Amino acid sequence: QVQLVESGGGFVQPGGSLRLSCAASKYTLDHYAMSWARQAPGKGLEWVSTIYAYTGNTYYADSVKGRFTISTDNDKTTVYLQMNNLKPEDTAVYYCAADRYIGSSYNKLDGYEYRGQGTQVTVSS
C-alpha cells in the first residue's frame, strides 16, 4: 500500500510561484507513473502533469505547459510540482496520484490506484 502525502499549498498572488510536494511512505516511486491532478470549485478532476520516474519522461496539460514543472528527488520518494506564473484559474485542490501499470493512459485519472488527500492552492489578488 502506497500512501501519498501532499504539501506546499497556500495562498499566492497572480504571477507568484509555489512548489508542491508529494511524499510516498515506505516505497520508492521508481517504477510508478506519478501524476498531479487538480479540482477547482464546482468542477471535475483535471489531469495536470505526469512523470515516469524510471525514464524521466514528463507530460503536461496544455493549460499549464511552460509554467509548471514536475520532477522527483534523487531517491525517487518525493514528487514535486513547481508552479510559476500562477493564475486565478489555477485555484484548486491539487492531488498527487501513483500507479505502476497506467502506461500510456497517464491522463486517465480513474485508472490510478493511489491518490493523496490533496493540498489547497489559492491564487488571488
Salt bridges, closest charged atoms under 4 A:
GLU46 OE1 - ARG38 NE 2.80
ASP62 OD1 - LYS65 NZ 3.18
ASP90 OD1 - ARG38 NH1 2.89
ASP90 OD2 - ARG67 NH1 2.74
